[in-house]
Amino acid sequence: MEIFSDLFSNVLNFTWQQGLMIAIGCLLVYLAVKREMEPSLLLPMGFGAVLVNLPMVNTEAIETLFHTGIASELFPLLLFIGIGAMIDFGPLLSNPKMFLFGAAAQFGIFFTLVVAVAAGFDLKDAASAAIIAAADGPTSIYVANYFQSTYQGAIMVAAYSYMALVPIIQPPIIRAITTKKERMIRMEYAPSAVSKTTRILFPIFVTVIAGTVAPKSAELIGFLMFGNLIRECGVLDSLSQSAQHELANLITLLLGLSVSFKMKAEWFVTWQTLLILGLGLVGFVFDTVGGVLFAKALNLVSRKKVNPMIGAAGISAFPMASRVVHKMGREEDSGNFLLMHAAGANVSGQIASVIAGGLIITLVENVL
């Protein structure tokens, strides 16, 4: 009878907030399995959300995982090694002008910071929410954890969910602020040869420059560039493959489970959480708008026209954003191939988002 009494007590301990979070967890699992949206992350995150919201459940193991991997900043740094090993900076090095689009597409971060402060968030929480616009999960986690934001769970979920939804979010925004004629602009791709020496020196150069300009970004940019150096050095091919596959996949899985610790109903189901999710969407929208409008402005003074959609690829969501732009270009003109240009802007955005995260930390600390 005591067993049935405990079971009945557990059922009675269910709250509607827990039920809502379990439903959200199931939705994330659905998006991962059925829609194949970032499955390696959304699946463990969704299942973890179900687990931590069961009444009277012991979450010490997930809490330990969170403190070991996220509170210590270990998982974001290790994941950046894998991401760096995946990135080919060749298209960017062939056309350095793409650096400008990566910088322009970070506009949404600073715009969202202002909006978040105006909405009543304190500066640290506002900065943590604003970094969702970086479209860079590890950087969002790093900044939110650095500031010990109250809304870490919502920020992490928003960052990765919106990254997965880039193919849905970006196209209507791009169409709304460009004309068909602009979307049909062709850009010839004539890559210049990038020497192995340049490829090896580039990650070292970026680490030195970025770490000097934005010291708070040195760890993130350093691990990202170290991963790329493993890829390009030519003597660690097996480690490069391991970083791209086994390391990245394992850390992503553990990261998803760890993040779910912050998805407990008592922390997550608040009106501030909804506002955080809204601010993240605002940031994504204005990142895209900033990149596209910069490209349009460049066309006013440039003899060689740029397809404005390239600006939208300047966000850090790699490689989804570049694929979206390429697909939209082909829809308007089947002979228009924008992928390599978009990839150049996209990897530039990866670097720019990390630097922007470091600048946000420095800005907030100087103000406080």
Helices and strands as residue ranges (DSSP letters): H 2-12, H 16-33, H 39-52, H 60-66, I 67-71, H 74-86, H 90-94, H 98-104, H 107-118, H 123-130, G 131-134, H 137-146, H 152-164, H 166-177, H 180-183, H 196-213, G 215-217, H 218-232, H 237-242, I 243-247, H 248-259, G 260-263, H 265-268, H 271-301, H 309-312, H 320-332, H 339-367
